[in-house]
Structure formats: C-alpha cells, structure tokens
Amino acid sequence: DNGTFYMGLADTTTSIRSTNNLIGFGVTADSIRTITDSAGVETVNVPAGITLTDWNEYRIEITRVSGANQVEFFINDTLQFTHTTNIPDMNAYLTFFTDNEAAAAGSNRLDVGAVTAKIHDADLGSWET
C-alpha cells in the first residue's frame, strides 16, 4: 500500500515509472499494469485477478512479426495483453524501481527470482540469449 513500483526495460539505467521510453510492469493505485511508452505516448492495460501479495511470475516477450514489433505481457504463464503500439526504439536496460508514495512510512521490499533475457525474431524463427 502507498508504494510505487516499476520493472521492465527502459532507455536509461536510472529510469522510473514516470520516465519515457519503457516496456514493463508497473503498480499504480494498488493494481499491476502493463506499459509500453514511446516518447511519452503510452499503451497501458490493467490485468484482472492478480493478487499483488502473491508470488507471481512476470514475463515480457518482444518479437518482430512481419517486420513489426509487438510486446506480449505474461503473468504466471498466462498472456495478459499484447501491445503493438507505442513500442519504443531504444537500447534497453533491465530496470527495477520501488519507492513509497506521498511520504508514506515504512519501506518497500522487492524479491527477484531468476531473470533471463532472450531476443526473438519471428521472421527468422530464432531465439538468442
């Protein structure tokens, strides 16, 4: 409660949720959101039925299909949303950010399990780690 959070890809190592050029998951108003942001223009969706206090597995797949990029967001191996707009063209850094909102007391905790990055080009039919 009263926390802000972002995890995903960004164009700088110091990016936070309010930064432009993002691909990831964020928390706003105690709900997880999927986000693609290109130069401040965003596509945002709110998955239903996700309990933030549970141990959840988050996955982002960025693929090129017929020459166009798309981003698929998975939670617990279930596809939540596919974004085909507002996908930034950037050198991407893996970013985790957590902070308290509105001078809330206490601290935030982030537990990170395994992180794997792969590149997939559907036009070529290959995955690269």
Stockholm file with secondary structure:
# STOCKHOLM 1.0

chainA/1-129         DNGTFYMGLADTTTSIRSTNNLIGFGVTADSIRTITDSAGVETVNVPAGITLTDWNEYRIEITRVSGANQVEFFINDTLQFTHTTNIPDMNAYLTFFTDNEAAAAGSNRLDVGAVTAKIHDADLGSWET
#=GR chainA/1-129 SS CCEEEEEEEESSTTCCTTSSSEEEEEEETTEEEEEEEETTEEEEECCSSCCTTSCCCEEEEEEEETTEEEEEEEETTEEEEEECSSCCCSCCEEEEEEEESTTCSSCCCCCCCCCCCCEEETTTTEEEC
#=GC SS_cons         CCEEEEEEEESSTTCCTTSSSEEEEEEETTEEEEEEEETTEEEEECCSSCCTTSCCCEEEEEEEETTEEEEEEEETTEEEEEECSSCCCSCCEEEEEEEESTTCSSCCCCCCCCCCCCEEETTTTEEEC
//
